[in-house]
Amino acid sequence: MSVCASGCQVCAEASERFAAVRAASLVQRRRLDEPDRYPYAAGKHTLHRSSCRQIQQRVGTVGDDDSMRMRGALTRFAHDGAFGSGWATHMRMMEPDEAAAWVKERTGPRGGTHYRLCGICTPVLPETG
């Protein structure tokens, strides 16, 4: 694991954005621990149940620590733009109303869909009031 020396300007400039992505990932990770409240999850184009094994794998193990692993993640993020699954997630855990809005945003004016339902967990579409 490569970690820059203290005072690296590239890492310093990226640290605020890294912290924001990590904080957002922590929120999603905590939501994953409440499947009754957040029964849906989505990536860019696919809606899942939050209990789907793909979600469990993609959310990662982001933590609140300031370990050597996190400093290495900052280095990779700052120098390579890498979003490792160990500290960042692009998955969004959602309440039913949030999932309904997500579906609505991805439904065209004629009813065409711009999303998929996961074939593994086969979620039931949320009610779109």
KAPEZI-V346823 format. One record per backbone hydrogen bond with DSSP energy under -0.5 kcal/mol. CO is the residue of the C=O (numbers start at 1). NH is the residue of the N-H. E is the energy in kcal/mol with one decimal. If there is no record, write none. Layout:
# KAPEZI-V346823
co: <CO & CO>
nh: <NH & NH>
e: <E & E>
This chain:
# KAPEZI-V346823
co: <5 & 8 & 9 & 10 & 11 & 14 & 15 & 16 & 17 & 18 & 19 & 20 & 21 & 22 & 23 & 24 & 25 & 26 & 27 & 28 & 29 & 30 & 31 & 34 & 34 & 39 & 40 & 41 & 42 & 45 & 46 & 47 & 48 & 49 & 52 & 52 & 53 & 54 & 55 & 56 & 67 & 68 & 69 & 70 & 71 & 72 & 73 & 74 & 75 & 76 & 76 & 76 & 77 & 82 & 84 & 84 & 91 & 92 & 94 & 95 & 96 & 97 & 98 & 99 & 100 & 101 & 102 & 103 & 104 & 106 & 106 & 108 & 112 & 116 & 118 & 127>
nh: <8 & 12 & 13 & 14 & 15 & 18 & 19 & 20 & 21 & 22 & 23 & 24 & 25 & 26 & 27 & 28 & 29 & 30 & 31 & 32 & 33 & 33 & 34 & 37 & 38 & 50 & 94 & 48 & 92 & 116 & 43 & 118 & 41 & 52 & 55 & 56 & 57 & 58 & 59 & 60 & 71 & 72 & 73 & 74 & 75 & 76 & 77 & 78 & 79 & 80 & 81 & 82 & 81 & 84 & 87 & 88 & 93 & 42 & 40 & 99 & 100 & 101 & 102 & 103 & 104 & 105 & 106 & 106 & 107 & 108 & 114 & 111 & 108 & 47 & 122 & 129>
e: <-1.4 & -2.3 & -2.4 & -1.4 & -1.3 & -2.7 & -2.4 & -1.9 & -2.5 & -2.6 & -2.4 & -2.3 & -2.2 & -2.2 & -1.8 & -1.9 & -2.5 & -2.5 & -2.2 & -1.9 & -0.8 & -0.6 & -2.1 & -0.7 & -2.5 & -2.3 & -3.4 & -3.6 & -2.5 & -2.9 & -1.6 & -2.5 & -2.1 & -1.9 & -0.5 & -2.0 & -1.8 & -2.0 & -2.0 & -0.6 & -2.1 & -2.3 & -1.9 & -2.2 & -2.0 & -2.4 & -2.6 & -3.1 & -2.6 & -2.3 & -0.7 & -1.5 & -1.3 & -0.8 & -1.5 & -2.2 & -0.5 & -1.8 & -2.0 & -2.5 & -2.4 & -2.0 & -2.3 & -2.5 & -2.4 & -2.5 & -0.9 & -0.7 & -1.5 & -0.5 & -3.2 & -1.8 & -3.8 & -2.9 & -1.2 & -0.7>
